[in-house]
Amino acid sequence: MSDWYRKSFGDDYLLVYKHRDVEGAYQEVKKMIEWLQLPQGAKVLDLCCGMGRHSMALNDFGYSVTGIDLSDVLLAEADRLNERRQVRFLQGDMREVPLQESFDAVVNLFTSFGYFEQDEENERVLGEIARLLAPSGQFIVDFMNPDYVKRHLVPFSSRQEGFCTIEETRRIEDGFVRKTIVVSEQGSPERTYLEQVKLYGLEPFLAMLDRAGLEVSDVYGDYNASPYDRETSQRMIFVGRRKG
């Protein structure tokens, strides 16, 4: 499963995750703006931007936005939505971002982290966030709360999207939450995808951020700015700035 993401973020991803709506992204960006307190025109990097929902919302709120993602399929969808061509979308690996400029803020949203088998590879992503931030630049890393995931994992679910049946099987093993997605459609062969995310708890995550040169000011449990609670929060949203 070492490079599962190269296959899984393709055309069927748009089908499996079509419920992620643009309006929700706008509400989340409103909160991010309150947390970051950036001036109009500030440069923001959306690292692992996917289909660009948050990139577009950030741009509409007056920021100069660059979105980076590895998936050419998701970038094509982002480009389709980018009707006014005001957001710059680029293809790149989050461990080695193909940019040499600095940003006022870098955001990494909806558990676009922990994809790699080795801790060192995942930490490289945080190092890139620090490298790409201007001095005292700010960051948001939004990750699942592993304690909540372990207690509320749904082992199996099935649903219809048009003529397709989507079956999702979830399990926790070897320190990862792993998902198998099977998309079936009458008259076509089944299509199977794998996803995995390494489950980093609060303390290990804070230690990784610190080693990367990132200082955390707040940890929220959701986009309503609720304080993080190990038992009840669905997310760990780290907000802070580059050290120095």
Order of alpha helices (4+ residues) and beta strands (2+ residues): alpha-alpha-alpha-beta-alpha-beta-alpha-beta-beta-alpha-beta-alpha-beta-beta-beta-beta-alpha-beta-beta
